[in-house]
């Protein structure tokens, strides 16, 4: 299909600067556009119908798929995580990381550091940490492979593995995807989509079809991931609400929570990142700081500080062995159930979770990171959030271990009955301020999920509508659609159905990881082939001066025309 674009057409009035980055990508053909717009909702409706009409059958199929992936490909997920860390290290220590600025050499940061960290943390792991910061240290306190616990150490292993699963490596996996999307969009003028960041590396004849498949996978992962997370957030919020009001969770309460959180998200999505998402994210950060400091001061301060010091050391000592641990002896015989594997419960499950959530988390991080060098970007997305994660888990997890021992394993019993209740049961044990902290934690469940859904909505709108700019009402419609899916799953099917769909979504990370690896390889190729003409293109893409013209022909070749002279960059 001929797609000769002149981006932009030279305006008659030069008073208004051009919007940057200028678009140099290619739109999908009509058939591809129809497939992207209508296939995901049709497939999701079909999936929901199958799960609701035959929950046991679908659950059995997903169980077998999870066993297959865990038994045969644990090594792949381990290597994938190591590769992500290696790429991030390369970007930090190489000249490329210092030289390449997202948005070109003259780009300015759109958000200050506090707002930026607040938003990327809120869209990434805020809600997951609320859920697992107490549950995982409690569940793993007596089962911590690799880590050689000191004699009498009652709190080490579970907390160290929680640092590992929610800290640096997980953020590196988000970061490497975000780098690919950010460079493609801010510097090369492509749409903020997986297809435009990936298909260049494929043969020309396959790019159109492959682009549609890649985008469909990203859209499906985003919708199902957000919908099931929405349902679990409703259950956890209900647990928090019941901890200080006595309200018993029910389908009606879940429905009211979904409507309330959905409405708040729709309002935030309508007002945009700067007015909506940024305000709620900064509120999250402030409330999180209050919660952690209050537990540290009013809780078992000496034990928390001592245990954090000890577990921090254990984390750094055991980081490499944990990173490479595949539990090789478990592969000596065919695995009959993923439940036989420790990695199936934890590392493989969480790495699949991160990969499945990468489309919207990385897409949003890429969107808000204009103006930062690749080195600044990688350090900001990996090191700083990892330290925040470790302090959060160190304080709350250590307090949970302490109160668990003081109450005769009372918190362990609560987590065993309902994983989402662990944080609230622990906070009830904090003297003087425990009741107030229950309210703060419940609010955080709501606000962290609102920001996570808000970020996902922005990414999803880009995937569906690019290269057109999605309006605020379109984002509101997407929020309503995701809330509707969550409502059907939870109120009609119950928590078992939600768990089935979420597990299926996470298993979908297996094929999607191949897409991400192709995208990373394409980005590395683009950066290594970055020559003078590419740098000129990056400047032109981000130049608001109408006198600089940028022409893109049907084959995707870009031509920069400055003062009547043209520079034709080589294809990346």
C-alpha positions as CSV (number, residue, x, y, z in Angstrom):
1,X,0.0,0.0,0.0
2,X,1.4,3.4,-1.0
3,X,1.9,5.5,2.1
4,X,3.9,8.5,1.1
5,X,3.7,11.0,3.9
6,X,5.2,14.5,4.2
7,X,5.6,15.0,7.9
8,X,4.6,17.7,8.4
9,X,3.1,19.8,5.7
10,X,4.6,23.2,5.8
11,X,2.1,25.5,7.4
12,X,1.3,29.0,6.2
13,X,1.4,30.3,9.7
14,X,4.7,29.6,11.5
15,X,3.7,31.1,14.8
16,X,2.6,27.7,16.2
17,X,5.5,25.2,16.6
18,X,5.1,21.7,15.3
19,X,4.3,18.9,17.7
20,X,7.3,16.6,18.3
21,X,8.3,13.9,17.9
22,X,7.3,14.1,14.2
23,X,5.8,10.9,12.9
24,X,8.1,8.9,10.6
25,X,6.4,5.5,11.0
26,X,3.8,3.8,8.8
27,X,0.1,3.3,9.5
28,X,-1.4,-0.1,9.3
29,X,-3.3,-1.2,6.2
30,X,-7.1,-1.1,6.6
31,X,-7.3,-4.8,7.2
32,X,-4.6,-4.8,9.8
33,X,-6.3,-1.8,11.5
34,X,-9.7,-3.7,11.6
35,X,-8.0,-6.8,13.1
36,X,-6.3,-4.7,15.9
37,X,-9.6,-3.0,16.7
38,X,-12.0,-5.9,16.7
39,X,-10.0,-9.1,17.3
40,X,-9.1,-8.4,21.0
41,X,-12.6,-7.7,22.2
42,X,-14.0,-10.7,20.3
43,X,-11.3,-13.0,21.6
44,X,-11.7,-11.8,25.2
45,X,-15.5,-12.3,25.1
46,X,-15.0,-15.8,23.8
47,X,-12.4,-16.5,26.5
48,X,-14.7,-15.3,29.2
49,X,-17.6,-17.3,27.9
50,X,-15.4,-20.5,27.9
51,X,-14.2,-19.8,31.4
52,X,-17.6,-19.2,32.8
53,X,-19.3,-22.1,31.0
54,X,-16.6,-24.6,31.7
55,X,-14.3,-23.3,34.5
56,X,-12.9,-26.7,35.5
57,X,-12.0,-27.7,31.9
58,X,-10.3,-24.4,31.1
59,X,-8.5,-24.5,34.5
60,X,-7.2,-28.0,33.7
61,X,-5.9,-26.9,30.3
62,X,-4.1,-23.8,31.9
63,X,-2.8,-26.0,34.6
64,X,-1.2,-28.3,32.0
65,X,0.2,-25.3,30.1
66,X,1.8,-24.0,33.3
67,X,3.3,-27.4,34.0
68,X,4.7,-27.6,30.5
69,X,6.2,-24.1,30.7
70,X,7.7,-24.6,34.1
71,X,9.0,-28.1,33.5
72,X,10.6,-27.3,30.1
73,X,11.5,-23.6,30.1
74,X,12.5,-22.5,33.5
75,X,16.0,-22.1,32.1
76,X,14.7,-19.7,29.4
77,X,13.1,-17.3,31.9
78,X,16.3,-17.3,34.0
79,X,18.4,-16.5,30.9
80,X,15.8,-13.9,29.8
81,X,16.1,-12.1,33.2
82,X,19.9,-12.2,33.0
83,X,19.9,-10.9,29.5
84,X,17.7,-7.9,30.6
85,X,20.2,-7.1,33.4
86,X,23.1,-7.4,30.9
87,X,21.5,-5.0,28.4
88,X,20.8,-2.5,31.2
89,X,24.4,-2.7,32.4
90,X,25.6,-2.1,28.8
91,X,23.5,1.0,28.5
92,X,24.8,2.4,31.8
93,X,28.5,1.8,31.2
94,X,28.8,2.3,27.4
95,X,29.2,5.6,25.6
96,X,25.8,5.1,23.9
97,X,24.1,5.4,27.3
98,X,25.7,8.7,27.9
99,X,25.4,10.1,24.3
100,X,21.8,9.2,23.5
101,X,19.1,11.4,25.0
102,X,15.5,10.5,24.6
103,X,14.0,13.1,22.4
104,X,17.3,14.3,20.9
105,X,20.2,16.2,22.3
106,X,18.2,19.3,23.2
107,X,15.2,17.6,24.8
108,X,14.1,18.8,28.2
109,X,12.7,16.7,31.0
110,X,8.9,16.9,31.1
111,X,8.6,15.9,34.8
112,X,10.8,16.5,37.9
113,X,12.4,13.5,39.6
114,X,9.9,13.1,42.4
115,X,6.9,13.1,40.0
116,X,8.8,10.8,37.6
117,X,9.7,8.3,40.2
118,X,6.2,8.4,41.7
119,X,4.6,7.7,38.4
120,X,6.9,4.9,37.2
121,X,6.7,3.2,40.6
122,X,2.9,3.6,40.8
123,X,2.4,2.1,37.3
124,X,4.9,-0.7,37.9
125,X,4.9,-2.6,41.2
126,X,2.9,-0.5,43.7
127,X,-0.1,-2.8,43.9
128,X,2.0,-5.9,43.7
129,X,4.1,-4.8,46.7
130,X,1.1,-4.1,48.8
131,X,0.0,-7.7,48.1
132,X,3.3,-9.5,48.5
133,X,5.5,-7.4,50.9
134,X,4.1,-9.3,53.9
135,X,2.8,-12.5,52.2
136,X,6.1,-13.6,50.5
137,X,8.4,-13.2,53.6
138,X,5.9,-15.1,55.7
139,X,5.3,-17.9,53.1
140,X,9.0,-18.4,52.4
141,X,10.4,-18.0,55.9
142,X,11.0,-21.7,56.2
143,X,11.6,-22.5,52.5
144,X,14.5,-20.5,51.0
145,X,16.7,-22.4,48.5
146,X,20.1,-21.0,47.6
147,X,20.3,-18.9,50.7
148,X,22.4,-20.3,53.6
149,X,20.6,-18.8,56.6
150,X,22.6,-18.1,59.7
151,X,21.8,-20.2,62.8
152,X,18.8,-18.8,64.6
153,X,17.9,-16.5,61.6
154,X,14.1,-16.6,61.6
155,X,13.6,-13.9,59.1
156,X,16.2,-14.0,56.4
157,X,15.4,-16.2,53.5
158,X,11.9,-15.1,52.6
159,X,12.7,-11.4,52.8
160,X,15.9,-11.9,50.7
161,X,13.9,-13.7,48.0
162,X,11.3,-11.0,48.1
163,X,14.0,-8.4,47.5
164,X,15.2,-10.5,44.5
165,X,11.7,-11.0,42.9
166,X,10.5,-7.4,43.3
167,X,13.8,-5.5,43.1
168,X,16.6,-4.9,40.6
169,X,16.0,-7.8,38.2
170,X,12.3,-7.3,37.8
171,X,12.8,-3.6,37.2
172,X,15.6,-4.4,34.7
173,X,13.1,-6.5,32.8
174,X,10.6,-3.6,32.7
175,X,13.4,-1.2,31.8
176,X,14.8,-3.0,28.8
177,X,11.4,-3.1,27.2
178,X,10.8,0.6,28.0
179,X,14.1,1.6,26.5
180,X,13.2,-0.1,23.2
181,X,9.8,1.7,23.0
182,X,11.2,5.1,24.2
183,X,14.1,5.2,21.7
184,X,11.9,4.1,18.8
185,X,9.3,6.8,19.7
186,X,11.1,9.8,21.0
187,X,14.2,9.6,18.8
188,X,13.1,7.9,15.6
189,X,9.5,9.3,15.4
190,X,7.8,5.9,15.5
191,X,4.5,5.3,17.2
192,X,4.7,4.2,20.8
193,X,3.9,0.6,19.8
194,X,5.6,-2.8,20.0
195,X,5.2,-3.4,16.2
196,X,7.2,-0.2,15.3
197,X,9.9,-1.1,17.8
198,X,10.2,-4.7,16.5
199,X,9.5,-5.4,12.9
200,X,12.5,-3.6,11.4
201,X,14.6,-6.6,12.2
202,X,12.3,-9.0,10.2
203,X,12.4,-9.6,6.4
204,X,10.5,-6.9,4.5
205,X,7.8,-9.3,3.2
206,X,6.8,-10.3,6.8
207,X,6.7,-7.0,8.5
208,X,3.1,-6.0,7.9
209,X,1.7,-9.3,9.1
210,X,4.1,-9.7,12.0
211,X,3.3,-6.1,13.1
212,X,-0.4,-7.0,13.5
213,X,0.4,-10.2,15.4
214,X,2.8,-8.4,17.7
215,X,0.3,-5.6,18.4
216,X,-2.5,-8.1,19.1
217,X,-0.4,-9.9,21.7
218,X,0.4,-6.6,23.4
219,X,-3.2,-5.5,23.5
220,X,-4.5,-8.9,24.7
221,X,-1.9,-9.0,27.5
222,X,-2.7,-5.5,28.6
223,X,-6.5,-5.9,28.7
224,X,-6.5,-9.3,30.5
225,X,-3.7,-8.3,32.8
226,X,-5.4,-5.1,33.9
227,X,-8.9,-6.8,34.2
228,X,-7.7,-9.6,36.4
229,X,-5.6,-7.2,38.5
230,X,-8.6,-5.0,38.9
231,X,-10.6,-7.9,40.2
232,X,-7.9,-8.9,42.7
233,X,-7.5,-5.2,43.8
234,X,-11.2,-5.2,44.5
235,X,-10.9,-8.2,46.7
236,X,-7.8,-6.8,48.5
237,X,-9.5,-3.4,49.0
238,X,-12.5,-5.2,50.5
239,X,-10.2,-7.1,52.9
240,X,-8.7,-3.8,54.0
241,X,-12.1,-2.2,54.4
242,X,-13.3,-5.0,56.5
243,X,-10.3,-4.8,58.8
244,X,-11.5,-1.6,60.3
245,X,-15.2,-1.4,59.5
246,X,-16.3,-5.0,59.9
247,X,-17.8,-5.0,56.4
248,X,-17.8,-8.6,55.0
249,X,-16.7,-9.1,51.4
250,X,-19.4,-10.1,49.0
251,X,-20.2,-9.8,45.3
252,X,-22.1,-6.6,46.0
253,X,-19.1,-5.1,47.8
254,X,-16.8,-6.1,45.0
255,X,-19.1,-4.6,42.5
256,X,-19.3,-1.3,44.4
257,X,-15.5,-1.2,44.8
258,X,-15.0,-1.8,41.0
259,X,-17.4,1.0,40.2
260,X,-15.7,3.3,42.7
261,X,-12.1,2.6,41.5
262,X,-13.2,2.6,37.9
263,X,-14.8,6.0,38.3
264,X,-11.7,7.5,40.0
265,X,-9.5,6.0,37.2
266,X,-11.8,7.4,34.5
267,X,-11.6,10.9,36.0
268,X,-7.8,10.6,36.2
269,X,-7.5,9.3,32.6
270,X,-9.7,12.1,31.4
271,X,-7.7,14.9,32.9
272,X,-4.4,13.5,31.6
273,X,-1.0,12.6,33.0
274,X,0.0,16.0,34.4
275,X,-3.2,16.7,36.2
276,X,-4.6,13.2,37.0
277,X,-1.9,10.5,37.1
278,X,0.8,12.8,38.5
279,X,-1.3,14.1,41.4
280,X,-2.4,10.6,42.5
281,X,1.1,9.1,42.1
282,X,2.6,11.8,44.2
283,X,-0.1,11.2,46.8
284,X,0.8,7.5,46.7
285,X,4.5,8.3,47.4
286,X,3.6,10.5,50.4
287,X,1.3,7.9,51.9
288,X,3.8,5.1,51.3
289,X,6.5,7.1,53.1
290,X,4.1,7.7,56.0
291,X,3.2,4.0,56.3
292,X,6.8,2.8,56.2
293,X,8.1,5.4,58.7
294,X,5.2,4.8,61.1
295,X,5.8,1.0,61.1
296,X,9.5,1.6,61.6
297,X,9.0,4.0,64.5
298,X,6.0,2.5,66.3
299,X,6.8,-1.1,65.4
300,X,9.8,-3.3,66.6
301,X,12.4,-0.7,65.5
302,X,15.5,-2.4,66.7
303,X,14.5,-5.7,65.1
304,X,13.6,-4.1,61.8
305,X,16.8,-2.1,61.5
306,X,19.0,-5.2,62.5
307,X,17.1,-7.5,60.1
308,X,17.3,-5.0,57.2
309,X,21.0,-4.7,57.7
310,X,21.4,-8.5,57.7
311,X,19.1,-9.2,54.8
312,X,20.5,-6.5,52.7
313,X,23.9,-8.1,53.0
314,X,22.5,-11.5,52.3
315,X,20.8,-10.2,49.2
316,X,24.0,-8.8,47.7
317,X,25.9,-11.9,48.7
318,X,23.4,-14.3,47.1
319,X,22.3,-12.2,44.1
320,X,24.3,-14.1,41.5
321,X,23.4,-17.6,42.8
322,X,19.7,-16.6,43.0
323,X,19.9,-15.2,39.5
324,X,21.2,-18.4,38.0
325,X,19.2,-20.9,40.1
326,X,17.1,-23.2,37.9
327,X,16.7,-26.1,40.4
328,X,18.4,-28.5,37.9
329,X,17.7,-31.7,39.9
330,X,14.0,-31.2,39.4
331,X,14.4,-31.7,35.6
332,X,15.9,-35.2,36.0
333,X,12.4,-36.7,35.6
334,X,9.4,-35.4,33.7
335,X,7.4,-33.0,35.8
336,X,3.8,-34.0,36.4
337,X,2.7,-30.8,38.0
338,X,4.2,-27.3,38.2
339,X,3.4,-27.4,41.9
340,X,6.4,-29.8,42.3
341,X,8.7,-27.0,41.4
342,X,9.7,-24.2,43.8
343,X,10.4,-22.0,40.8
344,X,7.0,-22.8,39.4
345,X,5.5,-21.1,42.5
346,X,7.9,-18.2,42.6
347,X,10.6,-17.2,40.1
348,X,9.0,-18.5,36.9
349,X,5.6,-17.2,38.0
350,X,6.8,-13.7,38.9
351,X,9.0,-13.4,35.8
352,X,6.1,-14.4,33.7
353,X,4.0,-11.8,35.5
354,X,6.6,-9.1,34.8
355,X,6.7,-10.1,31.1
356,X,2.9,-10.1,30.8
357,X,2.7,-6.7,32.4
358,X,5.6,-5.2,30.4
359,X,3.4,-3.9,27.5
360,X,1.6,-1.3,29.6
361,X,4.2,-0.7,32.3
362,X,7.0,-0.2,29.9
363,X,4.8,1.7,27.4
364,X,3.9,4.2,30.1
365,X,7.4,4.6,31.5
366,X,8.6,5.3,27.9
367,X,6.0,7.9,27.5
368,X,6.9,10.0,30.6
369,X,10.7,9.7,30.2
370,X,11.5,12.2,27.4
371,X,14.6,14.4,28.0
372,X,16.7,11.8,29.9
373,X,19.8,10.1,28.6
374,X,19.7,6.3,28.3
375,X,22.1,6.1,31.2
376,X,19.9,8.4,33.4
377,X,16.8,6.4,32.3
378,X,18.2,3.0,33.1
379,X,19.6,4.1,36.5
380,X,16.3,5.8,37.3
381,X,14.2,2.9,36.3
382,X,16.3,0.1,38.0
383,X,18.4,1.3,40.9
384,X,16.2,3.9,42.6
385,X,12.9,1.8,42.5
386,X,14.9,-1.3,43.7
387,X,16.1,0.6,46.7
388,X,12.6,1.7,47.5
389,X,11.4,-1.9,47.1
390,X,14.0,-3.2,49.5
391,X,13.3,-0.6,52.1
392,X,9.5,-1.2,51.8
393,X,9.9,-5.0,52.1
394,X,12.6,-4.8,54.7
395,X,10.4,-2.7,57.1
396,X,7.0,-4.3,56.5
397,X,8.3,-7.9,56.1
398,X,10.6,-7.7,59.1
399,X,7.7,-6.3,61.2
400,X,5.5,-9.2,60.0
401,X,8.1,-11.8,61.0
402,X,8.4,-10.2,64.4
403,X,4.6,-10.1,65.1
404,X,4.2,-13.6,63.6
405,X,6.6,-14.9,66.3
406,X,4.9,-12.8,69.0
407,X,1.4,-14.1,68.2
408,X,2.3,-17.8,67.8
409,X,2.3,-17.7,64.0
410,X,-0.9,-15.7,63.9
411,X,0.1,-13.8,60.7
412,X,1.2,-17.1,59.0
413,X,-2.3,-18.5,59.7
414,X,-4.0,-15.4,58.3
415,X,-1.8,-15.5,55.1
416,X,-2.6,-19.2,54.8
417,X,-6.3,-18.5,54.9
418,X,-6.2,-15.3,52.7
419,X,-3.0,-14.1,51.1
420,X,-4.3,-10.5,50.6
421,X,-5.0,-10.1,54.4
422,X,-1.4,-10.4,55.5
423,X,-0.5,-6.7,55.4
424,X,-3.7,-5.7,57.3
425,X,-3.2,-8.4,60.0
426,X,0.3,-7.2,60.5
427,X,-0.7,-3.5,60.8
428,X,-3.3,-4.4,63.4
429,X,-0.4,-5.5,65.6
430,X,1.4,-2.1,65.5
431,X,0.9,-0.3,68.8
432,X,-0.9,3.1,69.0
433,X,-1.2,3.8,65.3
434,X,-2.3,0.4,63.9
435,X,-5.9,1.4,63.3
436,X,-4.8,4.5,61.4
437,X,-2.3,2.6,59.3
438,X,-5.1,0.2,58.3
439,X,-6.9,3.1,56.7
440,X,-3.7,4.4,55.0
441,X,-3.0,0.9,53.6
442,X,-6.5,0.5,52.3
443,X,-6.3,3.9,50.6
444,X,-3.0,2.9,49.1
445,X,-4.6,-0.3,47.6
446,X,-7.1,1.9,45.9
447,X,-4.7,4.7,44.7
448,X,-2.0,2.3,43.5
449,X,-4.4,0.4,41.4
450,X,-6.0,3.6,40.0
451,X,-2.5,4.7,38.9
452,X,-1.7,1.3,37.5
453,X,-5.0,1.1,35.5
454,X,-4.5,4.8,34.4
455,X,-1.0,3.9,33.0
456,X,-2.3,0.8,31.3
457,X,-5.1,2.9,29.7
458,X,-2.6,5.3,28.2
459,X,-0.5,2.5,26.8
460,X,-3.6,0.6,25.5
461,X,-4.9,3.7,23.8
462,X,-1.6,4.1,22.0
463,X,-1.6,0.5,20.9
464,X,-5.1,0.6,19.5
465,X,-5.3,4.1,18.0
466,X,-1.7,4.9,16.8
467,X,-0.7,6.8,14.8
468,X,-3.8,8.9,15.7
469,X,-3.8,10.6,19.0
470,X,-6.3,9.1,21.4
471,X,-8.6,11.6,23.1
472,X,-9.6,11.7,26.8
473,X,-13.1,10.2,26.1
474,X,-11.5,7.2,24.4
475,X,-9.4,6.5,27.5
476,X,-12.6,6.7,29.6
477,X,-14.2,4.1,27.4
478,X,-11.2,1.8,27.8
479,X,-11.4,2.1,31.6
480,X,-15.1,1.3,31.5
481,X,-14.4,-1.7,29.2
482,X,-11.7,-3.1,31.5
483,X,-14.0,-2.5,34.6
484,X,-16.8,-4.4,32.8
485,X,-14.5,-7.4,32.2
486,X,-13.3,-7.4,35.8
487,X,-17.0,-7.2,37.0
488,X,-18.0,-10.2,34.9
489,X,-15.0,-12.3,36.0
490,X,-15.4,-11.5,39.7
491,X,-19.1,-11.2,40.4
492,X,-20.2,-14.0,38.0
493,X,-17.3,-16.4,38.1
494,X,-15.7,-15.6,41.5
495,X,-12.1,-15.6,42.6
496,X,-11.4,-19.0,41.1
497,X,-12.3,-17.8,37.6
498,X,-10.2,-14.6,38.1
499,X,-7.2,-16.7,39.1
500,X,-7.7,-19.0,36.1
501,X,-7.8,-16.1,33.6
502,X,-4.8,-14.3,35.3
503,X,-2.7,-17.5,35.2
504,X,-3.6,-18.0,31.6
505,X,-2.5,-14.4,30.9
506,X,0.8,-15.0,32.6
507,X,1.4,-18.2,30.7
508,X,0.9,-16.1,27.6
509,X,4.2,-14.4,28.6
510,X,6.0,-17.4,27.1
511,X,5.4,-16.6,23.4
512,X,5.5,-12.8,24.2
513,X,9.0,-13.1,25.6
514,X,10.1,-14.1,22.0
515,X,8.6,-10.8,20.7
516,X,10.5,-8.8,23.4
517,X,13.8,-10.6,22.6
518,X,13.3,-9.6,18.9
519,X,12.6,-6.0,19.9
520,X,15.7,-5.8,22.2
521,X,17.8,-7.2,19.3
522,X,16.4,-4.6,17.0
523,X,17.0,-1.8,19.4
524,X,20.6,-2.9,19.9
525,X,21.1,-3.0,16.2
526,X,19.6,0.5,15.9
527,X,21.9,1.9,18.5
528,X,25.1,0.2,17.2
529,X,24.3,1.5,13.6
530,X,23.6,5.0,14.8
531,X,25.7,7.2,12.5
532,X,25.8,10.9,11.6
533,X,22.8,10.7,9.4
534,X,20.7,8.9,12.1
535,X,21.7,11.7,14.5
536,X,20.5,14.3,12.0
537,X,17.2,12.4,11.8
538,X,16.8,12.4,15.6
539,X,17.3,16.1,15.6
540,X,14.8,16.7,12.8
541,X,12.2,14.4,14.4
542,X,12.3,16.6,17.5
543,X,12.8,19.9,15.8
544,X,9.7,22.1,16.2
545,X,11.0,24.6,13.5
546,X,8.6,24.4,10.5
547,X,11.4,25.5,8.2
548,X,13.0,22.0,8.7
549,X,11.1,19.5,6.5
550,X,10.9,15.8,7.0
551,X,9.7,13.6,4.2
552,X,8.9,9.9,4.6
553,X,8.5,7.8,1.4
554,X,6.4,4.6,1.0
555,X,9.3,2.4,2.0
556,X,9.9,4.2,5.2
557,X,13.0,6.1,4.1
558,X,13.2,9.5,5.8
559,X,14.6,12.5,4.2
560,X,15.6,15.6,6.2
561,X,15.6,18.9,4.3
562,X,17.4,21.8,5.9
563,X,18.0,25.1,4.0
564,X,17.4,23.3,0.8
565,X,19.9,20.5,1.5
566,X,18.8,17.0,2.2
567,X,20.3,14.3,4.4
568,X,19.0,10.8,3.8
569,X,19.7,8.6,6.9
570,X,20.4,4.9,6.5
571,X,17.6,2.6,7.6
572,X,18.0,1.6,11.3
